Amino acid sequence: MTLSISEIEGAVTRFIAGQFLDGDASELDRTTPLLQAQVLTSLNIVTLITFLETEFKVTVPGIAFKPEHLATIEAIARWVTTLPPA
């Protein structure tokens, strides 16, 4: 089953809010600059990538990871659709 971009965005938003924002997604939307707003730190990025691999059954090759992939929830969702299956 293939998920839509909006379904991936929803799952990523819920994960980020629950893991890094004490469950509060009120100021988080698909275009929030996650790195600039320091929502994602180096440790959080590792946790997020593990979630992406588990939740969406994809593989994140080390060479495929670029900061722009994690810039926003929208960017993360689009990136997930390009990753190879696990």
Contacts in CASP RR format, 6 or more apart in sequence:
PFRMAT RR
TARGET T0000
AUTHOR 0000-0000-0000
METHOD contacts of the structure
MODEL  1
MTLSISEIEGAVTRFIAGQFLDGDASELDRTTPLLQAQVLTSLNIVTLIT
FLETEFKVTVPGIAFKPEHLATIEAIARWVTTLPPA
3 11 0 8 1.000
3 56 0 8 1.000
5 74 0 8 1.000
5 77 0 8 1.000
5 78 0 8 1.000
5 81 0 8 1.000
6 77 0 8 1.000
8 56 0 8 1.000
8 76 0 8 1.000
8 77 0 8 1.000
8 80 0 8 1.000
8 81 0 8 1.000
9 30 0 8 1.000
9 73 0 8 1.000
9 74 0 8 1.000
9 76 0 8 1.000
9 77 0 8 1.000
10 73 0 8 1.000
11 55 0 8 1.000
11 56 0 8 1.000
12 48 0 8 1.000
12 52 0 8 1.000
12 73 0 8 1.000
12 76 0 8 1.000
12 77 0 8 1.000
12 80 0 8 1.000
13 25 0 8 1.000
13 28 0 8 1.000
13 29 0 8 1.000
13 30 0 8 1.000
13 73 0 8 1.000
14 25 0 8 1.000
15 48 0 8 1.000
15 51 0 8 1.000
15 55 0 8 1.000
16 25 0 8 1.000
16 28 0 8 1.000
16 34 0 8 1.000
16 39 0 8 1.000
16 40 0 8 1.000
16 48 0 8 1.000
16 73 0 8 1.000
17 23 0 8 1.000
17 24 0 8 1.000
17 25 0 8 1.000
17 28 0 8 1.000
18 25 0 8 1.000
19 44 0 8 1.000
19 47 0 8 1.000
19 48 0 8 1.000
19 51 0 8 1.000
20 39 0 8 1.000
20 40 0 8 1.000
20 44 0 8 1.000
21 28 0 8 1.000
21 39 0 8 1.000
28 39 0 8 1.000
28 73 0 8 1.000
29 73 0 8 1.000
30 72 0 8 1.000
30 73 0 8 1.000
30 74 0 8 1.000
30 77 0 8 1.000
31 72 0 8 1.000
31 73 0 8 1.000
31 74 0 8 1.000
32 39 0 8 1.000
32 72 0 8 1.000
32 73 0 8 1.000
33 71 0 8 1.000
33 72 0 8 1.000
34 40 0 8 1.000
34 70 0 8 1.000
34 71 0 8 1.000
34 72 0 8 1.000
34 73 0 8 1.000
34 76 0 8 1.000
35 67 0 8 1.000
35 70 0 8 1.000
35 71 0 8 1.000
40 48 0 8 1.000
40 70 0 8 1.000
45 70 0 8 1.000
48 70 0 8 1.000
48 76 0 8 1.000
49 60 0 8 1.000
49 65 0 8 1.000
52 58 0 8 1.000
52 60 0 8 1.000
52 76 0 8 1.000
52 80 0 8 1.000
52 83 0 8 1.000
53 59 0 8 1.000
53 60 0 8 1.000
53 86 0 8 1.000
56 80 0 8 1.000
56 83 0 8 1.000
57 85 0 8 1.000
57 86 0 8 1.000
58 80 0 8 1.000
58 83 0 8 1.000
58 84 0 8 1.000
58 85 0 8 1.000
58 86 0 8 1.000
59 83 0 8 1.000
59 84 0 8 1.000
59 85 0 8 1.000
59 86 0 8 1.000
60 83 0 8 1.000
61 84 0 8 1.000
64 83 0 8 1.000
68 75 0 8 1.000
69 75 0 8 1.000
69 76 0 8 1.000
69 79 0 8 1.000
70 76 0 8 1.000
70 79 0 8 1.000
END
